[in-house]
């Protein structure tokens, strides 16, 4: 189901922080040992203040998804690509049923439906990735090599976007680390680990990047999956909220042109942003209707931001 996502205020100054909001994905009903991979073309998954983008396509070689999936798979024993939806823990945090699976070959975005202060989240290894590093497979090496001395690693780097700008700050977390001189200190993460992200400040979205020591000319050989759960945020409330009388944005989904209509004719700044918050188009208009051409853009999710003074209203649109 396509959803409009309301972002209350992306202003730099803000008056108060609301109570913490937990995104645990338990709001999704999933069959036993099942998963949601975007096959219904929902475009993503929402829980708490978190929106996880998803891209799904069907080709000659079968279905393909990227971005995020929501899983209830408990099998943490079976190796191989067929078990790509499983967390190595066999469950969510504290034994909960649902959790998120990220596929981050070139970096994936976690977007917040409201500009938020993020406390942190839990991270663990995906079973397919964990077993590939532990044992090796037809595509990737066994971490540590045959005698355990190879300085292998799998690093998850988390960066923040704030008002469309990528912050220089980041948080690193090693999902596997075999770089120790004493091989007994080498490890593969197999529990849910809390990652403190409070130092990133108020953010619009997070960027997740995986880096592995096992690479070739095309990139990582290590499977680019990880799992996340219990994302804890505090929405940022600004001093002014924008109300746009009878605002209508259509069609949605859209293939070529988006129409923006409202009941009044006051000056507004319109910005079209991609999932990471980067501005793709900007214009200022005072008419009751304007149109935004998006035929040239790739399929996916975009955000129309309408700003008046310090107030902002944002709507999600789906390019098909």
C-alpha positions as CSV (number, residue, x, y, z in Angstrom):
1,X,0.0,0.0,0.0
2,X,1.4,3.4,-1.0
3,X,1.5,5.8,1.9
4,X,1.8,9.5,2.2
5,X,4.5,10.3,4.7
6,X,4.2,13.5,6.7
7,X,7.4,15.0,7.9
8,X,6.7,17.7,10.6
9,X,9.5,20.2,10.3
10,X,13.0,20.0,9.0
11,X,14.0,23.3,10.5
12,X,17.3,23.7,12.1
13,X,15.9,25.3,15.3
14,X,13.4,23.3,17.3
15,X,11.5,23.7,20.5
16,X,11.1,20.3,22.1
17,X,11.8,16.6,21.9
18,X,8.9,14.2,22.1
19,X,8.9,10.8,23.8
20,X,11.0,8.1,22.4
21,X,9.4,6.0,19.5
22,X,10.3,2.4,18.9
23,X,10.4,0.8,15.4
24,X,10.2,-2.9,16.0
25,X,8.3,-4.0,12.9
26,X,5.8,-6.0,15.0
27,X,3.0,-4.1,13.2
28,X,3.4,-6.5,10.2
29,X,1.5,-9.8,10.2
30,X,3.8,-12.3,8.6
31,X,3.2,-16.1,8.2
32,X,5.4,-18.4,10.3
33,X,9.0,-18.4,9.0
34,X,7.9,-16.0,6.3
35,X,9.0,-12.6,5.1
36,X,8.0,-9.5,3.2
37,X,10.3,-8.6,0.3
38,X,8.3,-6.0,-1.5
39,X,6.6,-8.4,-3.9
40,X,3.4,-6.5,-3.3
41,X,5.1,-3.4,-4.7
42,X,4.5,-1.5,-1.4
43,X,7.7,0.5,-2.0
44,X,8.8,0.0,1.6
45,X,7.9,-0.7,5.2
46,X,7.0,1.7,8.0
47,X,7.2,1.2,11.8
48,X,7.4,3.9,14.5
49,X,9.1,6.9,12.9
50,X,11.1,4.7,10.4
51,X,10.5,4.1,6.7
52,X,12.5,1.4,5.0
53,X,12.6,1.7,1.2
54,X,12.3,-1.4,-0.9
55,X,12.8,-2.0,-4.6
56,X,11.4,-5.2,-6.2
57,X,11.5,-6.4,-9.8
58,X,10.9,-9.6,-11.7
59,X,13.3,-10.6,-14.6
60,X,14.4,-13.5,-16.7
61,X,16.3,-14.9,-13.7
62,X,13.5,-14.6,-11.2
63,X,12.6,-12.1,-8.6
64,X,15.0,-9.5,-7.2
65,X,14.7,-7.1,-4.2
66,X,17.0,-4.6,-2.7
67,X,16.9,-2.1,0.1
68,X,15.0,-3.7,3.0
69,X,12.8,-6.7,3.8
70,X,10.8,-7.6,7.0
71,X,11.4,-11.1,8.2
72,X,10.1,-13.7,10.6
73,X,12.4,-16.4,9.5
74,X,13.8,-18.4,12.4
75,X,16.2,-20.7,10.5
76,X,19.7,-19.8,11.6
77,X,21.2,-23.2,10.7
78,X,20.9,-23.5,6.9
79,X,23.7,-22.0,4.8
80,X,23.4,-20.4,1.4
81,X,21.6,-17.7,-0.6
82,X,18.2,-19.4,0.0
83,X,18.4,-18.3,3.6
84,X,19.0,-14.6,2.9
85,X,16.0,-13.5,5.0
86,X,17.3,-15.0,8.3
87,X,19.0,-13.3,11.3
88,X,21.8,-15.4,12.9
89,X,19.9,-15.0,16.2
90,X,16.9,-16.9,14.8
91,X,14.6,-14.1,16.1
92,X,14.3,-10.4,16.7
93,X,15.6,-8.6,19.8
94,X,14.6,-10.2,23.1
95,X,13.0,-13.1,21.1
96,X,10.5,-11.0,19.2
97,X,9.3,-12.4,15.9
98,X,9.8,-9.6,13.4
99,X,13.0,-7.8,12.3
100,X,14.4,-6.0,9.3
101,X,16.9,-7.4,6.8
102,X,19.0,-4.9,4.9
103,X,20.7,-5.6,1.5
104,X,23.5,-3.1,1.2
105,X,25.7,-3.8,-1.8
106,X,26.1,-0.1,-2.6
107,X,24.5,1.5,0.5
108,X,21.0,1.6,1.7
109,X,18.8,4.4,3.2
110,X,16.7,4.3,6.4
111,X,14.4,7.3,6.3
112,X,12.6,8.9,9.2
113,X,9.0,10.1,8.7
114,X,9.8,12.9,11.1
115,X,13.1,14.7,11.6
116,X,14.4,12.8,14.6
117,X,17.1,12.5,17.3
118,X,18.1,8.9,17.1
119,X,19.2,7.0,20.2
120,X,20.4,3.9,18.4
121,X,19.4,0.5,17.1
122,X,20.2,-3.2,17.4
123,X,22.3,-4.9,14.7
124,X,23.3,-8.5,14.0
125,X,24.5,-10.7,11.2
126,X,22.4,-12.2,8.5
127,X,22.6,-16.1,8.6
128,X,23.6,-16.3,4.9
129,X,26.4,-13.7,5.4
130,X,27.5,-15.2,8.8
131,X,27.9,-18.8,7.4
132,X,29.6,-17.5,4.3
133,X,32.2,-15.8,6.4
134,X,32.5,-18.7,8.8
135,X,32.8,-21.5,6.2
136,X,33.4,-19.8,2.8
137,X,31.3,-20.6,-0.3
138,X,31.5,-20.7,-4.1
139,X,31.6,-16.9,-4.2
140,X,33.3,-15.8,-1.0
141,X,36.3,-16.9,1.1
142,X,36.4,-18.3,4.6
143,X,37.3,-15.5,6.9
144,X,40.8,-16.0,8.4
145,X,41.8,-18.3,5.6
146,X,42.8,-21.9,6.0
147,X,44.9,-21.3,9.2
148,X,43.0,-18.3,10.5
149,X,45.7,-15.7,10.0
150,X,44.1,-13.6,7.2
151,X,43.1,-10.2,8.6
152,X,39.5,-10.3,7.3
153,X,36.6,-8.1,8.3
154,X,33.1,-7.0,7.5
155,X,32.4,-3.4,8.6
156,X,29.1,-1.7,8.8
157,X,29.3,2.1,8.6
158,X,26.3,4.3,9.4
159,X,26.2,7.9,8.2
160,X,23.5,10.5,8.7
161,X,21.7,12.9,6.4
162,X,20.6,16.2,8.0
163,X,18.4,18.5,5.9
164,X,19.6,16.8,2.7
165,X,23.3,17.1,3.5
166,X,25.5,14.0,4.3
167,X,27.2,14.5,7.6
168,X,30.9,13.9,7.9
169,X,30.2,12.0,11.2
170,X,29.7,8.3,11.1
171,X,29.5,5.2,13.4
172,X,31.4,2.0,12.6
173,X,30.5,-1.4,13.7
174,X,32.3,-4.6,12.8
175,X,30.0,-7.5,12.0
176,X,33.2,-9.7,11.8
177,X,36.8,-8.9,12.7
178,X,39.7,-11.2,12.1
179,X,42.5,-8.6,12.3
180,X,43.8,-9.5,15.8
181,X,47.3,-10.9,16.3
182,X,45.8,-13.4,18.7
183,X,43.4,-15.5,16.6
184,X,41.4,-16.4,19.7
185,X,40.1,-12.8,19.7
186,X,38.7,-13.0,16.1
187,X,34.9,-13.0,16.1
188,X,31.7,-13.2,14.1
189,X,28.7,-11.3,15.6
190,X,26.0,-13.8,16.4
191,X,23.9,-11.7,19.0
192,X,21.9,-8.5,18.8
193,X,24.3,-5.6,19.6
194,X,23.1,-2.1,20.5
195,X,24.7,0.6,18.4
196,X,24.6,4.1,20.0
197,X,23.9,6.7,17.3
198,X,23.0,9.6,19.6
199,X,26.2,11.4,18.5
200,X,24.8,11.9,15.0
201,X,22.3,14.5,16.3
202,X,19.0,15.3,14.5
203,X,18.7,13.4,11.3
204,X,16.4,13.0,8.3
205,X,17.8,9.6,7.2
206,X,20.6,7.1,7.7
207,X,22.9,5.6,5.1
208,X,24.2,2.0,5.8
209,X,27.4,0.9,4.0
210,X,29.1,-2.5,4.1
211,X,32.8,-2.9,3.6
212,X,34.6,-6.3,3.4
213,X,38.2,-7.4,3.1
214,X,37.1,-10.0,0.5
215,X,36.6,-8.1,-2.7
216,X,37.2,-8.5,-6.5
217,X,37.1,-6.1,-9.4
218,X,33.3,-5.9,-9.1
219,X,33.1,-5.2,-5.4
220,X,32.5,-7.3,-2.3
221,X,32.4,-11.1,-2.5
222,X,31.0,-11.3,1.0
223,X,27.1,-11.4,0.9
224,X,25.9,-7.8,1.6
225,X,23.2,-8.5,4.1
226,X,22.7,-7.5,7.8
227,X,19.8,-7.3,10.2
228,X,18.3,-4.5,12.3
229,X,15.7,-4.2,15.0
230,X,14.3,-1.9,17.7
231,X,15.3,1.5,16.2
232,X,14.7,4.1,18.9
233,X,14.1,7.7,18.0
234,X,12.7,11.0,19.4
235,X,10.9,13.2,16.9
236,X,12.1,16.8,16.6
237,X,9.2,19.3,16.8
238,X,9.8,22.7,15.3
239,X,8.4,26.0,16.5
240,X,6.1,26.3,13.4
241,X,4.0,23.8,11.4
242,X,3.0,24.4,7.9
243,X,-0.7,23.9,7.0
244,X,-1.6,23.9,3.3
245,X,-5.3,24.2,2.7
246,X,-6.7,21.3,0.7
247,X,-3.4,20.2,-0.6
248,X,-3.7,17.5,-3.3
249,X,-0.8,15.7,-5.0
250,X,-1.7,13.4,-7.9
251,X,-1.3,10.9,-9.5
252,X,0.5,8.7,-7.0
253,X,2.0,6.3,-8.2
254,X,3.1,8.5,-11.2
255,X,5.1,7.9,-14.3
256,X,5.6,11.3,-15.9
257,X,4.1,14.4,-14.3
258,X,3.1,15.1,-10.7
259,X,0.4,17.8,-10.1
260,X,0.4,19.9,-6.9
261,X,-2.9,21.7,-6.1
262,X,-4.0,23.8,-3.1
263,X,-6.9,26.1,-2.2
264,X,-4.8,29.2,-1.7
265,X,-2.2,31.1,-3.7
266,X,0.6,32.0,-1.3
267,X,4.3,31.8,-2.2
268,X,5.8,28.3,-1.5
269,X,9.1,26.7,-2.1
270,X,8.9,23.2,-3.7
271,X,11.8,20.8,-3.5
272,X,11.9,17.2,-5.0
273,X,14.3,15.0,-3.1
274,X,15.5,11.5,-3.5
275,X,15.5,8.9,-0.6
276,X,18.8,10.3,0.8
277,X,17.4,13.8,0.9
278,X,19.4,15.2,-2.1
279,X,17.5,17.9,-3.9
280,X,16.7,17.0,-7.6
281,X,14.4,19.9,-8.5
282,X,13.5,23.2,-6.8
283,X,11.1,25.9,-7.7
284,X,9.1,28.7,-6.1
285,X,5.5,29.2,-7.0
286,X,2.5,31.2,-6.0
287,X,-0.2,29.7,-8.2
288,X,-2.8,27.3,-6.9
289,X,-1.4,24.5,-9.2
290,X,2.1,23.5,-10.4
291,X,3.5,20.4,-12.0
292,X,6.7,18.6,-11.6
293,X,8.2,16.5,-14.4
294,X,9.8,13.2,-13.3
295,X,9.7,11.1,-16.4
296,X,13.5,11.2,-16.6
297,X,14.0,9.8,-13.0
298,X,14.5,6.1,-12.2
299,X,11.7,4.1,-10.7
300,X,11.5,4.4,-6.9
301,X,10.4,6.6,-4.0
302,X,10.8,10.4,-3.9
303,X,9.7,13.1,-1.6
304,X,8.0,16.4,-2.5
305,X,8.8,19.0,0.2
306,X,6.7,22.2,0.4
307,X,8.2,24.9,2.6
308,X,6.8,28.2,3.9
309,X,9.1,30.0,6.4
310,X,10.3,27.5,9.0
311,X,7.4,25.1,8.3
312,X,7.7,22.1,6.0
313,X,5.2,19.5,4.8
314,X,6.6,16.5,2.9
315,X,4.8,13.9,0.8
316,X,6.1,10.6,-0.5
317,X,5.5,9.8,-4.2
318,X,6.2,6.6,-6.1
319,X,7.7,6.8,-9.6
320,X,6.7,3.7,-11.6
